[in-house]
Amino acid sequence: MIILEKKIFSVFSLDKDIGGISKMIELSTMILSNNNNNKINLFLIDKSATEKSLSEALKKKNIIIKRLSIIDKNLLKIGYLRNNYKKDIFESDIIFLHNYKLVKYLKRYLNFKPFFLFFHTDKEKQIYGLEKVKRVLTVNSFTMKTINKKYKGDIARYLPNCIDTRNKKFFFKNSKKKITVGAMGRLVEKKGFESLINVFKRLEGIQLHIAGDGPLMKFLEKQAHGCNNVKLLGWIKNKNDFFKKIDIFFCSSYIEPFGLVILEAMLNGVPVISTKCKGPMDIIEHMKNGILVNIDDKQDMEKAIRLLEKDKFLRKKISKNAFETLKNKYSIQAYKKNLFTEIKETL
């Protein structure tokens, strides 16, 4: 276990939405606060969905939430902070950023303190202005390599997201005769749900349940019209109930920097099929702890679904291996060890 002396960290976020990024802001901040009662200054946009969510989730005496008003946010965009916030930065041992734009906004302070950037995306257009950042923590290995190649150094390190595996035991349910495939995510083009629905137009006898909401809801409902085996569930409150009702999880994304929902499926004993996006390709070892298919390749997608439909023993083997993968690589304990290794090297 890595032990650090008591430290002060400042954490900045501009995230507006509750989702995978908000969850990782919550987990990483909690992990930072758990090591010898480190003091955390957490800067959030006041009245944003993230601020409301994290204010409830991070109720700890050593996490002090600093709510940035609209005026503060606009001043931040031109590089200005109120004096009391400047004081927080100069008293901090490390500043953690959860949005690449913050590197530009806080560039005047880069020479004075070490900055860590959590790079939650894989968009290459966002890889600029990082010369003075001490560490860039990427959620997939491809982006880490891209950044290090661009800056001809070793500023980027691979730090995959994590999930709480504590007190969890592997469980695999015996499926009923009719298989149900589940998918989950915001209903936007990059998630590939249209492609997945088109696959199920040819898969009679297998159900598809898509959980989530977003701008493409009405469009996808039209696409699924007449398909009795496709259901759009909308936004769901209880993910565990969703995973209990499905036999296979399908990540159909065209772009997926990580794929936290893949870890959630694995934790619930559900075998995963995913397209070959950058994040899933780090997580999944083909035919061992999941199945990888070519992006938007409907024939390949259908073949993988049929394979798992017919082979219960393969589903169980993949699910069990996936659960072990979570325990070894994607647990909170593994994340904490890797994060504090980076912090110790810097300090």
N, C-alpha and C positions, 0 to 999 in steps of 0.2 A: 504493500500500500504506500502511495506517495504522500508524504507529509509536508505541508507548507506552513510557514509561519503565518500569523493572522495578516490578511491583506484586505485592501479596499479595491473593489472593482466597480466601474461604471459601465452599464449596458444600455445601448441605444437601439430603439426600433422605430421604424416608420410604417410597420405593417398595419393594415386597416381591417383585414378580414380574419375571422376565426377559421383555422384550417391547419394543415400540416406545419406551416412555418410557425404559427402561434404556439402549437404544441411543443415544437422544439425550442422556442424561446422560453417557454415555461420550464421544460425539463433541464435545459442547460443552465438557466438562472438558479433553479433549485439545487442543482449539483454544485454550482459555484458557492452557494450559501451554506452548504452542508459541511464544508471542509473547515474545521476549527472556527466556526462562526464568523467567516469572512463577512465584511460589510458590503452590501450591494446597493448601488444607486441605479434604479431601473427607470430609464426615461421612455415614456410612452405618450402617444398623442391623446390628449384628454377626450373622453367620451367616444373614442373609437371602439369598435367591437373587441379588438385585442385588449385595450385598456380595461374594459369591463370584465372580460374573461379572466385576465391575469390578476387583476386586483382581488378577485375572489379566490383564485387558485394559489396565489403566492402570499398568503397572510403569515408572514414571519417577521419577527422583530428586527432581524438584521437585513431585511429587504425593504428599502425605502423607495416607494414609487414616486417619481417626479413627473407630474402631469404637465406636458407642454401644451399651452393654449394655441389657438390658431395664430395669434400674433407671434408666439415663440417659434412655431413651425415656420412661418414666413421669414422670420429673422434668421433662423437656422439655415434656410436655403441660400442666404447671402453670407453665411459664415459667422453670424453673430449669436452669442449666447448672453443671457443675463449674468451679472457678476457672480451671483450665488451658484449658478450652474458652472461657470468657469472654475470656481473654487473646487467644486466637486471633481472636475477633471484633473486639476493639478494635485489634488490630494490622493488621486487614485493610482494604484500600481499598474493596472492595465485597463484599457478601454476596449470593450467588445461592441462590435457593430453588427446589426442584423439586416443591413440594407446597403448595397454597394454605393448608393448615392451619398450616404453619410461620409464616405471617404472624401468626397469633394467638399461637402458642407463643413467638415471639421478639419480641413487640410492645414489650417494655420496652427493646429496643435500637434501635428504629426511629428514634429521635430523634438517635442518635449516629453512625450509619453509613448510607450509601445501600444500599438493598435492591433487588435485581432479582428478580422472580418469573417463572419460566418457567411459563406457564399452558397446560398440556398438554391441557386439556379444553375443552368448549364449554358446560358446565353453568352456566346462569344463577344457580342457587341458590348457587354457589360464589363469585359476584362480590359479596363484601361485605368490609368491614374493610380496604380497600385504600388508604385516604386518604393514608397516610404512606409507601406504597411508591413508590420513585423511578421504577421502570419495571416495567410488566407486559408481558412478551413473549409474544404470542399466536401460535398455530399456524394460525389462519385469520383473515381480514379481518373477518368478521361479528362475532366475539367482540371484536376490537379496537374496532370501532365501538360495540358495546354497552357496553363498559367506559367508553369516553370519554364517551359520552352520559350514563351514570349519574353519573359524577364530574365532568361538565362541564369537561373539561380534555383534556390530551394525555398522560396517564400511560401509555397502552397503545400499543405499537408492534407491527406485524406482522412476525414473524420465523419464516417457515416452516421446517420441518425440512429436513434435507439428506441426501444420499447421496454416497458416494465414487465419483466419475466418473473419477478419475485413471487414466490408462493404459487407458481403455475406448474401444473403437471400435464404431460401429454395425454390427450384424449382424442380418439378417433371414433366417430359414430358410424355404425353400420347403416349404409344408405338404403333407402327404399328402392323399389324397382325403377321408379321414374327419377331421373337425375335432374337436379336444379343447379344451374350455373348462376353465380352472382357477379355483379360488377358494381363499383361504387366510385363516385367522384363528382366534381362540378360538371354540369352539362355544358361543356364547351367543345369546340372542334378538336382541339389537341388530344382529348381523351379517347377519341376513336370509337365512340358509342354507335355512330351511324354504321360503321363497318361491321361492328359486332352484331347489330340487329340484322343486317343483311345476311350474315352467316346463319343466323337462326331461322331465317325464312326457309332454309333448306334442312333444318334439323328438327323434324317433327318428332315428338315424344320426349324432347328435352326442353325444360323450362329455362328462361332467362329472366332474372330479376335485376333491374338496374336501380340502385339507390342514389339519390342526389337531386339537386335542383340547379337551375341556371338558365341562361338565355336561350338555350336550344331545346327547352322542354317541349314546346308546342311542335317544333319541327320534328323532333324524335317521336313524338306521339303520332304524327302523320306517317312517319316511316314505319312505325310498328302497327299501323292500322290494318286489321284483318289477320294479324299474327296472334293466334290464341295462346301461343307459348311464350310471348314476350310481355312483361309487365314493367311499367315505369312507376316506381314506388314513391317518388318525390323524396324530400328531405326526411331522414329518419333520426329519431332521438337516441335509440338504443342500438348501437352497432353489434353488440354481443348477440342480441336476438336475431339480427340479420344473418350473422355467420352461422348460427345454429340451424337455420333453415336452408342453407345451401350446401352443396356437395363439392363444388369446384369454384374457385375464384378466378376471374379472368381480368387481367389488366390489358386493355386494348389500346393503350396510348400511342400516339405518334411521337410525343415528346414527354419524357418523364425523368427529371433530374435525379430523383431518388425513388419514391414510391412507398411512403409510410403505410399505406393501406395494405401493401403486400405483407409487411411485417405483422399487421393486425390479423390478416387471414391466417398466416402461419401460426400465430399464437393460439388461434382457435381451432387448430387441427385441420384446416381446410387446404387441400393441395392447390397450388397456384400455377396457372398458365399466364405468361406475359409476353408481350412483344419485346423485341430486342432494342429497348431504349437504354441509355447510358446508365441510369440508376439500377434498373432490374438486372442488367447484365453483370453488375458487381454482386448482387445478392444471390442470384440463381445460378446454380451449376446444373446444366441441362441434363434432364432425366435422373438426377440424383435428389435434389431438393425442390425441384420445380421443372417446368417445361418452358422453353423459349421458342417463339415463333417469329417469323418475319413480319415486319410492320405492314399492316393493311393487306396481308396475303390471306385471302379468305379461304383458299384451299388448305393452306398450312394450319390456319386457325381451326377449321372444321376437323381436320385430321387429328389434332391434339385433343380436342374435346371428345371425339369418338374413342380415342385410345383410352382415356381415363374413364369414360362411361363404361367400357366393356371390362376393365381390369380393376377390380376393387383392391386387389393386393398391391398393385402399383400405386394406387391412390394412398393407401396406408403407408407404404414405404416412403413415398415422397413427403408425406405429411410428417412422419417421424423424423426423417433427416432434416426437414425444414425447422422443426422445433429445436433440434440440437444446434443448428446453425444460429438460431436466435440466441440461445443460451451462451454460445461461445463468442459470437461476433457483434451482436446487436443488443445486448443487455445494457441496462443503466450502469452496471458495474464496469463493463468493458468501455463504455463511453467515458465514464468518469476517469478511468485509468489513462485513456488516450488523451483526454483534454488536459489533465493535470501534468502529464508528461510534457506537453507543449508549453504549458505555463512555466513549469520548473526550468525548462531549457532557456526560456526567455529571461526569467528573473535571476 
